[in-house]
Structures are given as C-alpha cells and as structure tokens.
Amino acid sequence: MLALEGPLALRREATLRVIRAAVALDEPTTDALAEAGVPRWDAQEALRRLAGAGEVVANGWQPTSRSAYRTLLTSTAVNADNSSTNALDRRDESDRPREKALRGGIDSLDDAELIALLLRTGSGDEGVLELAQRLLDEHGGIAGLARQRVEELAVTKGLGPAKAAELAAAGEIGRRLATAVLRDRPVLKTPEAVAELLAAIASGLPHEEFWCLPLYTRSRLIGAPRQVARGDIDSTDAPPRAFCRAALVAGGVSAIAVHNHPTGDPSPSAADIQVTTRLVAACRAIDIPLQDHVVLGDGGRFVSIRRTHPHCWR
C-alpha cells in the first residue's frame, strides 16, 4: 500500500487525496485523476507505485487492494484530524462547485467557489477551495484579484503560468462584456444609471481613468465611453481639452464626465472639484453642456459631483 509514514510522511495530504480519488474510479488513470482534481504529477507517481505493487493492473483495481484502501480512508487514524482533508474533500459530492453550479446555476456559487471552478485543482497540500479563498483574502476580494496582471499572478504561490493566464482571462472577459453592454446606447439620465453601467469596468482597474460619455438627445450614450486621461488627472489641463475634443468628435449634444478612484472611496478630492469647474466652463464654450461628473468607487459606490457640489455649475 502507498505509505503514509516514512519517506511519504511529508506528502501525507497529497497521498490521501490521490487515494480518495483513485478508489472512486473503477479504472484509475492519470487523466481521470486529474479531472477529479489531483495534480497530474501526483497522479502519475501514485499510479506508478500502485502498478508496481500490483494493486492496479491494466483493467483497473485488484478488488482486495481497493477494499483495503477504502478501509484505510474510513479509519479513525486517517480521519481523526480535519487537517488531513481539504475543504473540497469534506463536502458532500453534490455540494461541490461544479455539481452545485449544474444543479442551482452558476450564480449559486460564492466567490471562492467560482475561483475554485476556474482553478480546478489545488497545489501541493492546499486544496482548491483553500487556494481560492487565500487568493481572495490576499488581494482584497474578487475585484482586487481581477485587477492583478497575469505576470503578477504567475508568481503567486499555488498558481503558475497556466492558472494565472486562466484567472486573468476571466477578469478580462468580464471587463469586455461590460464594455459590450455600453454599445447598446443606454439612457443615462441619472448618476445611478452611470454608476451601474461603468461599475464593472472601474472596479477592475488598478489606476485612475477619466472618461467622456458623449450623449445624444434624450441622454442616450453615443457608442462606448471615451478614455481621455489615465493616471493623475489634476496636474494639467489635459482632461478638459481631451474631454471636449471627444465630445465634439462624437457629435454629442451634452456629455457626462466619469472617473474612478482605485482606493475604492468615491469621495471627490479638491482636485476633482477643480477639474469639474474647468470642465463645466470648457463645455459651455463649445455649447455641449456637462451634465454631471460621477466619481466611482468599489462595490457600486459613487458620488455625483453635481449633487454634492452644485456650485461648480454656476
């Protein structure tokens, strides 16, 4: 039997994980074990040992060996300490992320379960749910994780290039879907509508961006928001100049300014108020009224500067 003492003692968790997955299969193979969540290297090594001991043959398990492993897994010695099983192993099979999603819909999963579904497998002695939760904790939740660049994720403990690319791709898909919605010419008569439209894009940004939302009559957005500045926006007159140019080129009859605060706090700074005053004046000069300047934070939070500082429009 695969040893849980001696040379393999330090890999006890990995060994138990392989055994649990293998005894659930009539014909354990590397691909089948990997699909069940076992790291491929562990699966290959375990099957090599099992085959060498004559416990797994060409057509599957030797019945007595499989029975012996099942007895081992149910023994008090193996299961006495919860640390010997990861969170996924302790769940009923029907309540694991994939099965839960198929039964109740993808929206029934919490953030850690969604990330675990993308990752598919854990790393070393860390189960996939533990890995997913650690990534969320380390990066401040799912929005913070989505802001990480692929090269940053690739050097994170427990990931690597392949999983890092998959996580980064998921974040980028979310941002592109949010951008695609913007092309449907939504009506933006309130700052709530603006915040709802742009929250998904803004929450994934690690830096500050400034957008012009040119509007048709009846406050319909023309195309997608135009990025007019990136990074600090309070040091030059670039935002008013670029903003007005974007509104004119789009053929807007009015416009809304929007920018995000990567800190998550949408409270406008003194510089934000100064930029707003300059924008109002510049837009009046070209006869394209500025309807509002909305500052986006995290979690859907926002501030309408027109509501909080109406004097900017006097």
N, C-alpha and C positions, 0 to 999 in steps of 0.2 A: 504493500500500500504506500501511497505518497506520504512521506514522513512529515509530521508536524513538529518534530523535535530535531535536534542536531543541526546539520547544515541548512535546512529549510526553516528553522525556527524564526528567523528574521523576516521570512516571507509567509508567515502563517496565514495572514489575511488573504493574500493573493492565492495561496494554495486552497484555502477553504472556498474562495469564490469560484475557482475552477471546478472543484469537486461538485459544488451545488449545481453549477450549470451543466456539467457533464452527466450527472446521474439523471437529469431531467430529459436527456436525449437517448433514444434507442441506439443511434449510431453517431456518437460524438465525433465531429470533425473540426478542423481549425476554423473554417468559415462559419459553421453552426455555432461554435462557442463565441466567436467574435460578434455574431449577430445577437447573441444573448448578453453581450456586454463585457466579455472577457478580453483584456488586451491580447492582441494577436501573438505577441512573443510568449506570454504566459500560456496561452492555449497550445502553441507548438511544443513548448517544453514539457507541459503536463502530458500531452498525448504521446510524446516520445517515451516518457517514463512509464506510462501506463501500458504502452505496446511492448516495451522492453520487459516488463514484468508479466506479460501475457494476460493482463487484465482486460485490455481492449484488443480485439482482433479485427480482421478485415470486415466482418459483417456486424460489428458492434461489441457490446459488453459481454464478458463472461458472466452469466447470471449470479454466481456466488460472489464475485467481486463487486458487482453493482449493489447487491444486497448488503454486503459488508460496509460499503461506503455510506449507504443510507442509514445504517445503524450508527455509524460514526457521527453523522450530521445531527442525529436526534439525541445524541448522548449528552448527559449533563456537563461533561468536561468541556465539550466544544461550545455549547450554547449558554453556559452559566454567565458569561460576561457579555454584555451587549456590545462591547467594543469589538468583539470578534465578528460582528456582522455590520454591514453598512446600511444606511437608511433605505436603500432600494431593496436589499435582501429582506429587511424586516417588514416590508409592505406586502399585503396580500397581492397576488399577481394581477388581479383585476383592477387594483388601485394604483398600478404603476403608470408613469406618464403616458406611454404610448397607448395602453389599454384604456386609460382614463379619457384620453383625447378622443379615441374612437367611439367610446360609449357616450360621453357627455359633451363632445365638441371641444375644439382647441381652446376656446375661451374659458373652459372649466379649469385649466391649468393655472397655477400660480407662477410667479416669475421664475423661481428656481426650477420648477418642473419644465417650463418652456426651454430654459437654457440646457437642462439635462437632456431633453429630447434632441436638441441640436448636437450636443457633445457625444451622445450615445454611450460612451464608456468613461469610466473614471481613469485614475492614473495611480499606479503603484498600490498603496494600501488605502487610497482615498476613493470612496465610491463616487459615482457620477453625480448623485444629488448633493453630496458633501462638497464636491468640487464646484458645482453650480452655485451653491449658496455662498461658498467662500469668495468666488469671483464677484458676486453681487455685493457682498459685505466690503470687499477691498476697494470697489470702485463706486460706492455710494448708490447702489441700486441699478436698475436696468438702464436708466437714462445715462448714468455715468459709464456703464460698461459699453453702451453703444457709441460713446464718444472716443473710445480708445482706438488708436490706429493699429493696423494689422501688425506692424513691426513691434509695437509695444506688447500686444497680446502674445506674440510668438515667443517672447522671453519670459512670460508669466509661468510660474510653477504649475505643472499639471497640464499645460496646453501643448505648444509646439506649432510648427508652421501650418499643418493641415487644419487642426481645430481652430487656430487663430484666424485663418482665412475664412472658415465657415461662419464664425461669430461675426467677423467684420462684414461679411457679405449679407448676413441677416440684418444688421443695422443699416447698411446701405439700401437694401430693398425697402425697408420701412421708410427711409427718407425719400426715395424715388416715388414710392406710392403716394406719399403725402404731397409731393410736388405735382404728380399727375392729377390729383384732385383739383389743384389750383387752375388747371386749364379749362375747367367747366364753367367759367365766368360766374362765380358765386356773387351774390349780392352782399355788400359789406356796408351796411348802414349803421352798425354799432361796433364798439371795440370788442364786445364779446364775440361777434362773428369773426373779427380779425384774429383774435387770440385762438379761437377754435380751429381756424384754418391753418395757422402757422405754428401752433404749439409743437407738433410732432417734429418739424424741421428744426426749430430753435432749440429744443431740448437736447438734441444730439450734437450740438456744436460746442467745442472747447474754447472758442474765441468769440469775439463780438462781431456781429454783422449788421449792416444797415441796409434796409430795403425801401424801394419806392413801389407803391401799389397804385398804378395809374387806373383811373375809373372812367367808364362810360357814363352816360346819363343813367339815372336811377341807381347809381352806386354799384354798377357791375364791374368786376375786375377785368382788365384787359390782359389776357394772357397770363403769364406767371409773374410773380414779384421780381423786380429788377434789383440785383445787388449793386449798391452804389458805393459802399465802403466796407472795409474789413479791418478789424483791429480797433485801436483807439480812434474815436471819431471827433474828439473835442479839440484837436490841436490846430486844425486848418479849416479853411472854408470849402474844402473838397465836398463834404456832404451836400450843402446847398446847391453848388454848381452841378455836381453829378446828378443830384435828385431832380432838379429842374430839367436837365437835359433828357433824362429818362422819361419823364412825364410828357415832354414835348414830342419826342420821337414816337412814343406810343400813341399819340393823339388823344391823350386824356383830357377830360373837361374838369377833373378835380383829381386829388391824389391823397393818399394816406402814407405817412412815414411809420416805419416799424424798425425797431432794433431789439436785440436780445441782451440779457445780462447773464453771462456764463456762471456767475456766482449763484444763480437761482433766485436772487432777490430782485424783483422788478421795480423797486423804488427808484424814481428818477434822480439822478445826481444834478448838481448845479450846472455841470457841463451839458447835460441833457436838456435842461431848461434853456440854456443859452443857444444851443443848436436849434431848438424848436423855434425860438424867437427869430433867428436868422432865416429859417425855412419859411415861416409864415410871410415874412417880408419879401423873400425871393419869389415865392409862388404868386403873391399878389402882383408883382412886377410883370409876370408873364401871363397873368389872368387865368391861372389854374389854381384855384383855392386849395389850401391844405386843410383837409377835413379833420385830421387828428394825427397825433404822434403816439403810438402804442409801444410800451416797453414790455417785453416778455420775460418772465422768469421760468421757474420749473413748476411741474405739477399743474400746468394750466393757469398759473397765476399771471396777472398782467396789471398794468397801470395805464389808464388813459390820461395823457398829459392835458388834453383839452378839458377833462373833468376836474383834474386836481389843480391845474394852473391856467385857468381861462384867460388870465391877463396876457398870456403870450399871444392871443389873437386880437388884442385891442389895437 
